[in-house]
């Protein structure tokens, strides 16, 4: 994940003022100078509700309110017992651990007392589950995920563009790093578009509240600075609208994958102003009042920001996490350093923190009905804690799926993160990992001539040949671009290269992911800002001069690309040869790279001319795949190809031959 928000000195000082009060009060209490007693209040309980019949009967309630920490808690709800109370450093938090083993759906009453006197009574709902966890089936290699950024896809309701209750922000489509007004309703209104295209699953970048104020022309439109884990950002809609969108997507045969972030939250999260415990975050020392004397401006991925010499920045280098020779300092910088100063680094080694996050993921599965999770910045978080999270999810939802962002371009690194990998001393329990090697090698190959050894499609061959490292190569997510990379087309429109890339992506033994707008030749680079690879989908916003969601308003080149991509996607849907078939790849020969899939006598050959010159597909060389087939159909054009003789390949030609 990369971001383009900015925490200014003024905002930093404002936040530090709150923290100064917190830490000074903490020091006072450490000297046994108790604050003046006041009547406790309850402002919030997370999760907002829970579900009966979960395999793990334990439920953590985070109760927040003035001076609630020292309260006693009781309930007489049948089947529910209070296991323990955890009193954190802040006087305004109380963790209540309940056992719901024998609880039935209904509303229980929690009674809070302090000093023997009633402080509050709260009704808490225990809901009936829609279905057992085993029935929730996640995405797989049978799917094609379509990744989109809600703020940049479509604005379906202007009523949520300006929410006055949120911190100051503005909607300005002329600024690539400000909010543009896209929302969940805009996505819902275009569900038929996804079916027309032929994708089967939708991955939205985070939809949860990001209540960070704008700083100049920067904002958290991207969604990766969560300020409320139980609330959809009101600029996108409300929780019920999210559920409605998912229900309607399901009705149209589409799955929905939710983007989550356990590594960090947003600086405007209430946890920052009133830290539950001293170890709730990693390395928060730079915020302590006594460390404010040596403020300096630091250059980070987020631009220039004001910190001090106690601030620990992540190195963004993920190799130490698995490096058997890693130094302590390197490991600490990777895992405990902050992604940027405006995103506090959560300490998953704190049992209560990871429990809160685990329950949050389960709550969204149960409440919204999501079909999968994409976990951002996966190796930056504590490795054992994340493995525990996945173990809990796999036990509750054995057929669900989660993909983790593991941004290192070597297959051995990625493979070690997959569930049950013999390469790792810790079982991650993570079923799906992201293939950054494929992305990296393909984006090099597209600009090269394929020779007899190393360049061009040799790079792909030399990446896929290490698939023996993976427990399950089909559960590796491949992509050619995403929201954190340059568009595959860069600032041009090399359609032949794009077609070759997509043909390969959609036929190899992988779970493929597309990025929104690729099907209509959207391009851009991060040379100036990430916003240039996150442009608005044409026609999704009021005032757009044309609507690329419909055939009649696409340019000829856009329509040609859309039709080509759609044809390939619809052919792939439910295709057992691609989903279950054995993969065979051939070393690039005279510039031609071939990957084949075979199953029960059926076969598919993806043929790429990796040169800018004419080439030849030597039929005899690929006889082990072609067998007795004398003819094939090119899926991409519908034309028949004679396999009784060598096949001429035009420069950068691509075939998907179905036999």
C-alpha positions as CSV (number, residue, x, y, z in Angstrom):
1,X,0.0,0.0,0.0
2,X,1.2,3.5,-0.8
3,X,-0.6,6.7,0.2
4,X,-0.6,10.4,-0.4
5,X,-2.1,12.1,2.7
6,X,-0.1,14.6,4.8
7,X,0.0,15.4,8.5
8,X,0.9,19.1,8.9
9,X,2.7,20.6,11.9
10,X,-0.5,22.3,13.0
11,X,-2.5,19.1,13.0
12,X,0.4,17.3,14.7
13,X,0.5,19.8,17.5
14,X,-3.2,19.6,17.9
15,X,-3.1,15.9,18.3
16,X,0.0,16.1,20.6
17,X,-2.0,18.4,22.9
18,X,-4.5,15.7,23.5
19,X,-1.7,13.1,24.0
20,X,0.1,15.4,26.4
21,X,-3.0,15.5,28.6
22,X,-3.3,11.7,28.4
23,X,0.3,10.9,29.2
24,X,0.6,13.5,31.9
25,X,-2.5,12.1,33.5
26,X,-1.0,8.6,33.2
27,X,2.1,9.8,35.0
28,X,0.1,11.3,37.8
29,X,-1.9,8.1,38.3
30,X,1.4,6.2,38.3
31,X,2.3,8.2,41.5
32,X,-1.0,7.0,43.1
33,X,-2.6,10.4,42.8
34,X,-6.1,9.2,41.9
35,X,-8.2,11.6,39.8
36,X,-11.4,13.0,41.4
37,X,-14.2,10.4,41.1
38,X,-17.0,11.1,38.7
39,X,-20.0,9.2,37.5
40,X,-18.9,6.7,34.8
41,X,-20.5,7.1,31.4
42,X,-20.7,4.7,28.4
43,X,-20.3,6.2,25.0
44,X,-19.6,3.2,22.9
45,X,-19.2,-0.6,22.9
46,X,-17.3,-2.5,20.2
47,X,-18.5,-4.8,18.6
48,X,-21.8,-3.1,18.2
49,X,-23.6,-6.5,18.4
50,X,-22.5,-10.1,18.2
51,X,-23.8,-13.5,17.0
52,X,-24.9,-16.7,18.8
53,X,-23.5,-20.0,17.8
54,X,-19.9,-19.0,17.0
55,X,-17.4,-21.8,17.5
56,X,-15.3,-19.6,19.8
57,X,-17.7,-18.6,22.6
58,X,-15.5,-15.9,23.9
59,X,-16.5,-12.3,23.2
60,X,-14.4,-9.2,24.0
61,X,-16.4,-6.0,24.5
62,X,-14.4,-2.8,24.4
63,X,-16.4,-0.4,26.6
64,X,-15.5,3.3,26.2
65,X,-16.7,6.1,28.4
66,X,-15.6,8.6,31.0
67,X,-14.1,6.8,34.0
68,X,-15.6,3.4,33.1
69,X,-12.4,1.5,33.8
70,X,-13.2,0.6,37.4
71,X,-16.8,-0.5,36.9
72,X,-18.0,-3.9,37.8
73,X,-20.1,-5.7,35.1
74,X,-22.9,-8.3,35.5
75,X,-25.6,-9.8,33.4
76,X,-28.4,-12.3,34.1
77,X,-28.9,-13.3,30.4
78,X,-29.3,-17.0,30.1
79,X,-26.2,-18.7,28.7
80,X,-23.9,-15.8,29.2
81,X,-21.2,-15.4,31.8
82,X,-18.7,-12.7,32.5
83,X,-15.3,-14.4,32.3
84,X,-13.0,-11.5,33.1
85,X,-12.6,-7.7,33.3
86,X,-9.5,-6.1,31.9
87,X,-8.7,-2.6,33.3
88,X,-6.4,-0.8,30.9
89,X,-4.1,2.2,31.5
90,X,-6.7,4.8,30.4
91,X,-9.5,5.4,32.9
92,X,-11.9,5.5,29.9
93,X,-11.7,1.9,28.7
94,X,-12.9,-1.4,30.1
95,X,-12.5,-4.7,28.4
96,X,-15.3,-7.2,29.2
97,X,-14.7,-10.8,28.3
98,X,-18.0,-12.8,28.0
99,X,-18.6,-16.4,27.4
100,X,-21.6,-17.0,25.0
101,X,-21.3,-20.7,24.7
102,X,-25.0,-21.4,25.6
103,X,-26.4,-18.1,24.6
104,X,-29.4,-17.8,22.3
105,X,-30.3,-14.8,20.0
106,X,-31.9,-11.9,21.9
107,X,-31.1,-8.8,23.8
108,X,-29.1,-9.0,27.0
109,X,-28.7,-6.3,29.6
110,X,-25.3,-5.5,30.9
111,X,-25.2,-3.8,34.3
112,X,-22.3,-1.5,35.2
113,X,-21.7,-0.6,38.8
114,X,-19.0,1.3,40.6
115,X,-18.7,1.4,44.4
116,X,-21.8,-0.7,44.6
117,X,-23.9,1.9,42.9
118,X,-25.5,1.6,39.5
119,X,-23.5,3.5,36.8
120,X,-25.4,2.3,33.7
121,X,-27.5,-0.4,32.2
122,X,-26.9,-1.2,28.5
123,X,-28.9,-3.4,26.2
124,X,-26.7,-5.5,23.9
125,X,-28.0,-7.6,21.0
126,X,-27.0,-11.1,20.3
127,X,-28.1,-11.9,16.7
128,X,-29.0,-15.1,14.9
129,X,-26.4,-15.9,12.2
130,X,-27.5,-16.0,8.5
131,X,-25.8,-19.3,8.0
132,X,-23.1,-21.5,9.6
133,X,-19.5,-20.6,9.0
134,X,-19.0,-23.6,6.8
135,X,-21.4,-22.3,4.3
136,X,-19.5,-19.1,3.6
137,X,-17.5,-19.8,0.5
138,X,-14.8,-17.4,-0.5
139,X,-13.2,-16.6,-3.8
140,X,-10.9,-19.0,-5.6
141,X,-9.0,-19.5,-8.8
142,X,-12.4,-20.0,-10.5
143,X,-13.0,-16.3,-9.9
144,X,-11.6,-13.1,-11.5
145,X,-11.4,-10.3,-9.0
146,X,-12.0,-6.8,-10.2
147,X,-10.3,-4.2,-8.0
148,X,-11.7,-0.7,-7.8
149,X,-11.4,2.4,-5.6
150,X,-14.9,3.5,-4.5
151,X,-14.0,7.2,-4.4
152,X,-12.9,7.0,-8.1
153,X,-15.4,4.6,-9.6
154,X,-18.9,6.2,-9.6
155,X,-20.9,8.8,-7.7
156,X,-24.4,7.4,-7.3
157,X,-25.7,9.8,-4.6
158,X,-24.7,13.4,-4.3
159,X,-26.3,13.6,-0.8
160,X,-23.2,12.1,0.8
161,X,-20.6,14.3,-0.9
162,X,-20.4,16.8,2.0
163,X,-20.9,15.4,5.5
164,X,-20.6,18.3,8.0
165,X,-20.1,16.1,11.0
166,X,-16.7,14.9,9.7
167,X,-13.3,16.6,9.9
168,X,-12.8,19.3,7.3
169,X,-12.5,18.0,3.7
170,X,-13.6,18.9,0.2
171,X,-14.6,17.1,-2.9
172,X,-12.6,18.4,-5.8
173,X,-12.1,16.2,-8.9
174,X,-9.5,18.5,-10.3
175,X,-7.1,17.5,-7.5
176,X,-5.8,13.9,-7.9
177,X,-5.2,13.5,-4.1
178,X,-8.5,14.9,-2.8
179,X,-11.8,13.1,-2.6
180,X,-13.8,12.8,-5.9
181,X,-17.2,11.7,-4.5
182,X,-17.5,8.1,-5.6
183,X,-19.6,5.9,-3.3
184,X,-21.2,2.5,-2.7
185,X,-24.4,3.6,-4.5
186,X,-22.4,4.3,-7.6
187,X,-21.0,0.8,-7.5
188,X,-24.4,-0.7,-6.9
189,X,-25.9,1.1,-9.9
190,X,-23.2,-0.5,-12.2
191,X,-23.4,-4.1,-11.1
192,X,-24.7,-5.1,-14.5
193,X,-21.5,-3.6,-16.0
194,X,-19.4,-6.2,-14.1
195,X,-21.6,-9.0,-15.5
196,X,-21.3,-7.6,-19.0
197,X,-17.5,-7.5,-18.6
198,X,-17.4,-11.1,-17.2
199,X,-15.6,-10.7,-13.8
200,X,-17.0,-12.7,-10.9
201,X,-15.7,-10.9,-7.7
202,X,-15.3,-7.3,-6.7
203,X,-12.5,-6.1,-4.4
204,X,-13.1,-2.5,-3.1
205,X,-10.2,-0.6,-1.5
206,X,-11.2,0.1,2.2
207,X,-14.7,1.4,2.8
208,X,-14.4,2.1,6.5
209,X,-14.5,5.5,8.0
210,X,-11.4,7.6,7.3
211,X,-12.2,10.7,9.3
212,X,-8.9,12.5,8.7
213,X,-9.0,16.2,7.7
214,X,-7.5,17.3,4.4
215,X,-4.1,18.8,4.5
216,X,-3.6,21.1,1.6
217,X,-4.4,19.1,-1.5
218,X,-3.9,15.7,0.3
219,X,-6.6,13.4,1.8
220,X,-7.2,9.9,2.8
221,X,-9.6,9.2,-0.1
222,X,-7.8,5.8,-0.5
223,X,-9.3,4.5,2.7
224,X,-6.1,3.2,4.4
225,X,-6.3,5.3,7.6
226,X,-9.2,3.7,9.5
227,X,-10.8,5.8,12.2
228,X,-13.8,3.5,13.0
229,X,-13.6,-0.2,12.4
230,X,-17.3,-0.7,12.7
231,X,-18.6,2.1,10.4
232,X,-18.6,2.5,6.7
233,X,-17.3,6.0,5.8
234,X,-20.5,8.1,5.5
235,X,-19.1,9.6,2.2
236,X,-19.5,6.1,0.8
237,X,-22.8,5.4,2.5
238,X,-23.9,3.7,5.6
239,X,-23.5,0.1,6.9
240,X,-27.0,-0.9,5.6
241,X,-26.1,0.3,2.1
242,X,-22.9,-1.8,2.2
243,X,-25.0,-4.8,3.0
244,X,-27.6,-4.0,0.3
245,X,-24.8,-3.7,-2.2
246,X,-23.3,-7.1,-1.3
247,X,-26.8,-8.7,-1.3
248,X,-27.5,-7.4,-4.8
249,X,-24.0,-8.4,-6.0
250,X,-24.7,-11.9,-4.7
251,X,-28.0,-12.0,-6.6
252,X,-26.1,-11.2,-9.8
253,X,-23.5,-13.9,-9.1
254,X,-20.8,-11.6,-7.9
255,X,-18.7,-12.0,-4.8
256,X,-17.4,-9.1,-2.7
257,X,-13.9,-8.9,-1.1
258,X,-13.3,-6.5,1.8
259,X,-10.0,-4.7,2.1
260,X,-8.8,-4.6,5.8
261,X,-5.8,-3.1,7.6
262,X,-4.5,-4.6,10.8
263,X,-1.0,-3.0,10.7
264,X,-2.1,0.5,11.4
265,X,-5.1,2.8,11.9
266,X,-5.6,6.5,11.1
267,X,-4.3,9.3,13.4
268,X,-7.8,10.6,14.0
269,X,-8.8,7.2,15.6
270,X,-10.0,7.8,19.2
271,X,-7.3,5.4,20.3
272,X,-4.7,8.0,19.5
273,X,-6.3,10.9,21.5
274,X,-7.0,8.5,24.4
275,X,-4.7,5.6,24.2
276,X,-6.2,2.5,25.8
277,X,-2.8,1.1,27.0
278,X,0.8,2.2,26.8
279,X,1.5,-0.7,24.5
280,X,-1.5,-0.4,22.3
281,X,0.7,1.0,19.5
282,X,4.3,0.2,18.6
283,X,6.9,2.9,19.3
284,X,4.6,5.8,20.3
285,X,7.4,7.5,22.2
286,X,7.8,10.3,19.7
287,X,4.4,11.6,20.8
288,X,5.3,11.8,24.5
289,X,5.3,15.4,25.8
290,X,8.9,15.2,27.0
291,X,10.1,14.4,23.5
292,X,8.6,17.4,21.8
293,X,11.7,19.6,22.1
294,X,13.6,18.2,19.1
295,X,11.0,18.4,16.4
296,X,12.4,17.9,12.9
297,X,11.0,17.6,9.4
298,X,11.3,14.1,8.1
299,X,11.0,13.0,4.5
300,X,8.7,10.0,4.3
301,X,6.7,8.2,1.7
302,X,3.9,10.5,2.8
303,X,6.0,13.6,2.0
304,X,7.7,15.9,4.5
305,X,6.3,15.6,8.0
306,X,7.1,16.9,11.4
307,X,8.4,14.2,13.8
308,X,11.3,14.0,16.3
309,X,14.3,11.8,16.9
310,X,12.2,9.3,18.8
311,X,10.0,8.6,15.8
312,X,10.6,5.2,14.2
313,X,9.9,4.9,10.5
314,X,9.4,1.5,8.9
315,X,12.1,0.7,6.4
316,X,9.5,-0.7,4.0
317,X,11.9,-3.7,3.7
318,X,10.0,-6.9,4.3
319,X,12.8,-9.4,3.9
320,X,13.9,-9.3,7.6
321,X,10.6,-10.9,8.6
322,X,11.7,-14.2,7.1
323,X,15.5,-13.6,6.9
324,X,17.2,-16.3,9.1
325,X,20.1,-13.9,9.6
326,X,18.0,-10.8,10.3
327,X,19.3,-8.3,12.9
328,X,17.1,-7.1,15.7
329,X,17.3,-3.5,14.5
330,X,16.2,-4.4,11.0
331,X,13.3,-6.5,12.3
332,X,12.2,-3.7,14.6
333,X,12.3,-1.1,11.9
334,X,10.2,-3.3,9.6
335,X,7.5,-4.5,12.1
336,X,7.4,-1.8,14.7
337,X,8.1,1.3,12.6
338,X,5.2,3.4,11.5
339,X,4.1,3.3,7.8
340,X,3.9,7.1,7.9
341,X,3.6,9.5,10.8
342,X,-0.1,9.9,10.2
343,X,-0.8,6.1,10.5
344,X,-0.2,4.8,14.1
345,X,1.3,1.3,14.1
346,X,-0.9,-1.1,16.0
347,X,0.8,-3.6,18.3
348,X,-0.7,-7.0,17.5
349,X,1.5,-8.6,20.1
350,X,-0.9,-7.1,22.6
351,X,-3.5,-9.9,23.0
352,X,-6.3,-7.4,23.4
353,X,-5.4,-5.6,20.2
354,X,-5.4,-8.7,18.0
355,X,-8.6,-10.0,19.7
356,X,-10.3,-6.7,18.8
357,X,-9.2,-6.9,15.2
358,X,-10.1,-10.6,14.8
359,X,-13.6,-10.0,16.1
360,X,-13.9,-7.1,13.7
361,X,-13.2,-9.3,10.7
362,X,-15.7,-11.9,11.9
363,X,-18.3,-9.2,12.5
364,X,-18.1,-7.9,8.9
365,X,-18.4,-11.5,7.6
366,X,-21.5,-12.0,9.7
367,X,-23.0,-8.6,9.3
368,X,-22.3,-7.7,5.7
369,X,-21.9,-11.1,4.2
370,X,-18.5,-10.5,2.5
371,X,-17.0,-13.3,0.5
372,X,-13.3,-12.7,1.2
373,X,-10.7,-10.4,2.8
374,X,-7.7,-8.7,1.3
375,X,-5.3,-7.8,4.1
376,X,-3.1,-4.8,3.5
377,X,0.6,-4.6,4.4
378,X,0.5,-8.2,5.7
379,X,4.2,-8.7,6.7
380,X,4.4,-5.4,8.5
381,X,2.2,-6.7,11.3
382,X,3.3,-9.2,13.9
383,X,3.7,-12.6,12.2
384,X,2.5,-14.8,15.0
385,X,-0.5,-12.6,15.7
386,X,-1.5,-12.6,12.1
387,X,-1.1,-16.4,11.9
388,X,-3.4,-16.7,15.0
389,X,-6.0,-14.5,13.2
390,X,-6.0,-16.7,10.2
391,X,-6.2,-19.8,12.3
392,X,-9.3,-18.5,14.1
393,X,-10.9,-17.5,10.8
394,X,-10.1,-20.8,9.1
395,X,-11.7,-22.7,12.0
396,X,-14.8,-20.6,12.0
397,X,-15.1,-20.3,8.2
398,X,-13.1,-23.2,6.6
399,X,-14.3,-22.4,3.1
400,X,-13.7,-18.7,3.3
401,X,-10.6,-17.1,1.8
402,X,-8.2,-14.3,2.6
403,X,-5.4,-12.8,0.5
404,X,-2.4,-11.1,2.0
405,X,-0.4,-8.3,0.4
406,X,3.2,-9.6,0.5
407,X,5.2,-7.2,-1.6
408,X,8.5,-8.9,-2.3
409,X,9.2,-9.9,-5.9
410,X,10.9,-13.3,-5.2
411,X,8.7,-16.5,-5.3
412,X,10.5,-18.1,-2.3
413,X,9.5,-15.2,-0.1
414,X,5.9,-15.2,-1.2
415,X,5.6,-19.0,-1.0
416,X,6.7,-19.0,2.6
417,X,3.7,-17.0,3.5
418,X,1.2,-19.5,2.2
419,X,-0.7,-21.8,4.5
420,X,1.1,-25.0,5.4
421,X,4.3,-23.9,3.7
422,X,7.3,-26.1,4.6
423,X,9.5,-23.1,4.0
424,X,8.3,-21.3,7.1
425,X,8.9,-22.1,10.8
426,X,5.5,-20.4,11.5
427,X,2.4,-21.6,9.7
428,X,0.8,-18.4,8.4
429,X,-2.6,-20.1,7.8
430,X,-3.0,-17.7,5.0
431,X,-4.5,-19.4,2.0
432,X,-3.8,-16.9,-0.7
433,X,-0.8,-14.7,-1.3
434,X,-0.1,-12.0,-4.0
435,X,2.3,-12.8,-6.8
436,X,4.5,-9.7,-7.0
437,X,7.0,-11.7,-8.9
438,X,4.7,-12.2,-11.8
439,X,3.8,-8.5,-11.8
440,X,7.4,-7.4,-11.6
441,X,8.7,-9.8,-14.3
442,X,5.8,-9.1,-16.7
443,X,6.3,-5.3,-16.4
444,X,9.9,-5.8,-17.4
445,X,9.1,-8.2,-20.2
446,X,6.6,-5.9,-21.9
447,X,9.4,-3.6,-22.9
448,X,11.9,-6.3,-24.1
449,X,12.5,-8.6,-26.9
450,X,12.2,-12.3,-25.9
451,X,15.7,-13.8,-26.5
452,X,16.9,-17.4,-26.0
453,X,17.9,-16.9,-22.3
454,X,16.9,-14.1,-20.0
455,X,14.9,-11.3,-21.4
456,X,11.2,-10.9,-22.3
457,X,9.0,-13.8,-21.5
458,X,12.0,-15.8,-20.2
459,X,11.4,-13.7,-17.0
460,X,7.9,-15.2,-16.7
461,X,9.1,-18.7,-17.4
462,X,11.9,-18.3,-14.8
463,X,9.3,-17.1,-12.2
464,X,6.7,-19.8,-12.8
465,X,9.3,-22.5,-12.8
466,X,9.5,-22.0,-9.0
467,X,5.9,-22.9,-8.5
468,X,7.1,-26.0,-6.7
469,X,7.7,-23.7,-3.7
470,X,3.9,-23.1,-3.3
471,X,1.7,-25.5,-1.5
472,X,-1.1,-24.4,-3.9
473,X,-0.1,-22.3,-6.9
474,X,-3.8,-21.9,-7.9
475,X,-4.4,-20.0,-4.7
476,X,-1.7,-17.4,-5.6
477,X,-3.2,-14.1,-6.8
478,X,-1.6,-12.7,-10.0
479,X,-2.1,-9.3,-11.4
480,X,-0.5,-6.9,-13.9
481,X,-1.2,-3.7,-12.0
482,X,-3.0,-2.3,-9.1
483,X,-3.7,0.9,-7.1
484,X,-0.1,1.0,-5.8
485,X,1.7,0.6,-9.2
486,X,1.9,2.4,-12.5
487,X,-0.8,1.4,-14.8
488,X,0.3,-1.4,-17.2
489,X,-0.1,1.0,-20.1
490,X,2.0,3.6,-18.4
491,X,1.3,6.9,-20.1
492,X,0.7,5.2,-23.5
493,X,-1.6,2.7,-25.1
494,X,0.4,-0.4,-26.1
495,X,-2.7,-2.5,-26.8
496,X,-0.7,-5.6,-28.1
497,X,1.3,-5.7,-24.9
498,X,-1.8,-5.4,-22.8
499,X,-3.6,-8.2,-24.7
500,X,-0.6,-10.5,-24.2
501,X,-0.5,-9.7,-20.5
502,X,-4.2,-10.3,-20.0
503,X,-4.2,-13.5,-22.0
504,X,-1.4,-14.9,-19.8
505,X,-3.0,-13.6,-16.6
506,X,-6.3,-15.2,-17.3
507,X,-5.1,-18.7,-18.4
508,X,-2.2,-19.6,-16.1
509,X,-2.6,-21.5,-12.8
510,X,-3.4,-18.5,-10.7
511,X,-6.2,-16.5,-9.2
512,X,-6.4,-13.5,-11.4
513,X,-7.0,-9.9,-10.4
514,X,-7.9,-7.0,-12.7
515,X,-7.7,-3.3,-12.0
516,X,-10.7,-1.1,-12.8
517,X,-10.6,0.6,-16.2
518,X,-7.9,-1.6,-17.8
519,X,-10.7,-3.0,-20.0
520,X,-11.1,0.5,-21.5
521,X,-7.4,1.4,-21.7
522,X,-7.1,3.6,-18.6
523,X,-3.5,4.6,-18.1
524,X,-1.3,6.7,-15.9
525,X,1.9,6.6,-13.7
526,X,2.8,7.5,-10.2
527,X,5.5,9.9,-11.4
528,X,3.7,12.9,-9.8
529,X,1.2,11.3,-7.5
530,X,-0.6,8.1,-6.8
531,X,-3.8,9.8,-7.9
532,X,-2.7,9.6,-11.5
533,X,-3.1,5.8,-11.4
534,X,-6.5,6.2,-9.6
535,X,-8.3,8.3,-12.1
536,X,-12.1,8.5,-12.3
537,X,-13.9,6.0,-14.4
538,X,-15.4,8.0,-17.3
539,X,-19.1,8.3,-17.0
540,X,-19.3,7.6,-13.3
541,X,-19.6,11.2,-12.2
542,X,-22.1,14.0,-12.8
543,X,-20.8,16.3,-15.5
544,X,-18.7,13.7,-17.3
545,X,-18.7,14.3,-21.1
546,X,-19.2,10.7,-21.9
547,X,-20.1,7.4,-20.3
548,X,-17.6,4.6,-20.8
549,X,-19.9,2.2,-19.0
550,X,-22.0,1.8,-22.2
551,X,-20.8,0.7,-25.6
552,X,-22.2,3.6,-27.5
553,X,-20.1,6.2,-25.7
554,X,-16.7,4.4,-25.7
555,X,-14.1,5.3,-28.2
556,X,-13.5,2.7,-30.9
557,X,-10.2,1.6,-29.2
558,X,-11.9,1.4,-25.8
559,X,-14.8,-0.7,-27.2
560,X,-12.4,-3.0,-29.1
561,X,-10.4,-3.6,-25.8
562,X,-13.6,-4.0,-23.8
563,X,-15.0,-6.6,-26.2
564,X,-11.8,-8.5,-26.4
565,X,-11.4,-8.6,-22.6
566,X,-15.1,-9.5,-22.1
567,X,-14.9,-12.4,-24.6
568,X,-11.9,-13.9,-22.8
569,X,-13.5,-13.5,-19.4
570,X,-16.8,-15.1,-20.3
571,X,-14.9,-18.0,-21.9
572,X,-12.9,-18.4,-18.7
573,X,-15.9,-18.4,-16.4
574,X,-16.6,-22.0,-15.3
575,X,-13.9,-23.4,-17.7
576,X,-12.7,-26.5,-15.9
577,X,-9.5,-26.7,-18.0
578,X,-8.4,-23.3,-16.7
579,X,-9.7,-23.9,-13.2
580,X,-8.4,-27.5,-12.6
581,X,-6.2,-28.3,-15.6
582,X,-2.5,-29.3,-15.4
583,X,-0.2,-26.6,-16.4
584,X,2.8,-27.1,-18.8
585,X,5.1,-24.3,-19.8
586,X,7.7,-24.3,-22.6
587,X,11.0,-22.5,-22.5
588,X,10.6,-19.5,-24.9
589,X,11.8,-20.8,-28.3
590,X,12.8,-18.4,-31.0
591,X,10.9,-15.6,-29.2
592,X,7.7,-17.6,-28.7
593,X,6.4,-18.5,-25.2
594,X,3.7,-21.1,-24.7
595,X,1.8,-22.1,-21.6
596,X,-0.7,-25.0,-21.8
597,X,-3.5,-26.3,-19.6
598,X,-4.8,-29.8,-20.0
599,X,-7.7,-31.8,-18.5
600,X,-9.5,-35.0,-19.5
601,X,-8.3,-34.8,-23.1
602,X,-9.1,-31.1,-23.5
603,X,-6.4,-28.5,-23.8
604,X,-5.7,-24.8,-24.1
605,X,-2.5,-23.2,-25.4
606,X,-1.7,-19.6,-24.7
607,X,0.8,-18.5,-27.4
608,X,2.8,-15.3,-27.2
609,X,5.2,-13.9,-29.8
610,X,7.5,-12.0,-27.5
611,X,9.3,-10.1,-30.3
612,X,8.5,-7.2,-32.6
613,X,9.2,-9.5,-35.6
614,X,7.3,-12.2,-37.3
615,X,7.7,-15.6,-35.6
616,X,6.5,-19.2,-36.0
617,X,4.7,-21.6,-33.8
618,X,6.4,-24.9,-34.5
619,X,3.6,-27.5,-34.3
620,X,6.0,-30.4,-33.9
621,X,7.6,-28.8,-30.9
622,X,4.3,-28.7,-29.0
623,X,3.1,-32.1,-30.1
624,X,2.8,-33.4,-26.5
625,X,0.0,-30.9,-26.0
626,X,-1.5,-30.8,-29.5
627,X,-1.6,-34.5,-29.8
628,X,-4.0,-35.6,-32.5
629,X,-5.8,-32.3,-32.7
630,X,-5.8,-30.9,-36.2
631,X,-7.6,-27.7,-35.5
632,X,-8.1,-25.2,-32.7
633,X,-10.3,-22.2,-32.1
634,X,-8.6,-19.0,-31.1
635,X,-10.7,-17.8,-28.2
636,X,-9.7,-14.2,-28.7
637,X,-11.1,-13.9,-32.3
638,X,-13.3,-17.0,-32.8
639,X,-11.2,-18.0,-35.8
640,X,-10.0,-21.5,-36.6
641,X,-6.3,-22.3,-36.6
642,X,-4.9,-25.2,-38.7
643,X,-2.6,-27.3,-36.5
644,X,-1.4,-29.6,-39.3
645,X,1.3,-27.1,-40.1
646,X,3.3,-24.4,-38.4
647,X,1.5,-21.3,-37.5
648,X,2.7,-17.8,-38.5
649,X,2.7,-15.3,-35.7
650,X,2.7,-11.6,-36.4
651,X,4.8,-9.3,-34.2
652,X,3.5,-9.4,-30.6
653,X,0.8,-11.8,-31.6
654,X,-1.3,-13.6,-29.0
655,X,-3.4,-16.7,-29.3
656,X,-5.5,-18.6,-26.8
657,X,-6.0,-21.9,-28.7
658,X,-8.9,-24.1,-27.4
659,X,-8.7,-27.7,-28.5
